[in-house]
Amino acid sequence: MNKPFKDKVAIVTGGSRGIGRAIVLEFIRSGAKVVFTYLKSADAAAKLLDEIKEMNGEAEAVASDSRDYAKARQVIEETLKRFGRLDILVNNAGIIKDKALMMMEPSEWQEVIDTNLTGYFNMSRASIVTMMKRRCGNIVNISSVAGVVGMARQANYSSAKAGIIGLTKSLAKEVGPYNIRVNAVAPGYIETDMTKDLKTKDNLTKLIPSGRFGHPEEVAKTVTFLASDEACYITGQVIKVDGGLAI
Amino acid sequence: MPDTRKDNLEQELREIIAKIVEIEPERITLEANFVEDLGMDSMMALEILAAMEKKYKIQVPEEKLNQLKTLKDAIKLTEDYLK
């Protein structure tokens, strides 16, 4: 099997479940060594490590909270200690606290911004000097179509995801001269724990030209493409993986 | 550190910095501030740090980056991590 990421080292935040998990597995299949973080899902992380072991892959799971810069920095240090290098950062860890704005508590706004946007800043900031010194690196930020077109009852989530797009484009311009590419992937409705309880699934499906929710693996393939040398002239872009939802 | 080695270090670092900033080495005095006096941008400090690490096979924590403002700072940091 083709191993385009042989000897490469990737960090995936929020890697134990959902889209993050699919990204971790796709990197492992492609030959990368992976450090993934999780916050609460210790069981899911352990299960994923077992699965990776069966695939003869190399990975490490780190319990970490990217809302805290010092902890983000520790993840980078741990990665360098364990694998000696860092090639790819995938910022993926995210939460939802959906509610109409008129009912949204300030804390519900803040928690989503802290995890979904500040967490991405913290991980990017913690890893960028390492990448700049080597004049080589790749960052893929998981945004959302909510950040592109907006979603009712998701003012907090949409704002964070739109912020990620600004972060992606600004950083791409800043570190392009250092041979570091920064891109974003904006998934639409994907079959994960985050969407499994959606009561309006049938109605939502009608809005998707492809006629179905996406699979985490379909997002993961886009992420590994952007992180690969195949995409070496692509930076600062937002690639929607949404079955046409946000055309 | 013997003085001759220190002189060498000063001269070597001056040349490294001159190459990155693209100015004449003699303008880089010990006290000249990289940003205010030599027109460097903040990204160049990182390049200088990376060049120092490569040349002397040292590892300087990135937190020290904001202490690198003059040739004198560069000499001190190199000496500290050469030990």
Chai-1 contact restraints between the chains, C-beta under 6 A:
chainA,res_idxA,chainB,res_idxB,connection_type,confidence,min_distance_angstrom,max_distance_angstrom,comment,restraint_id
A,V129,B,E62,contact,1.0,0.0,6.0,A-B,restraint_1
A,M132,B,L46,contact,1.0,0.0,6.0,A-B,restraint_2
A,K133,B,A50,contact,1.0,0.0,6.0,A-B,restraint_3
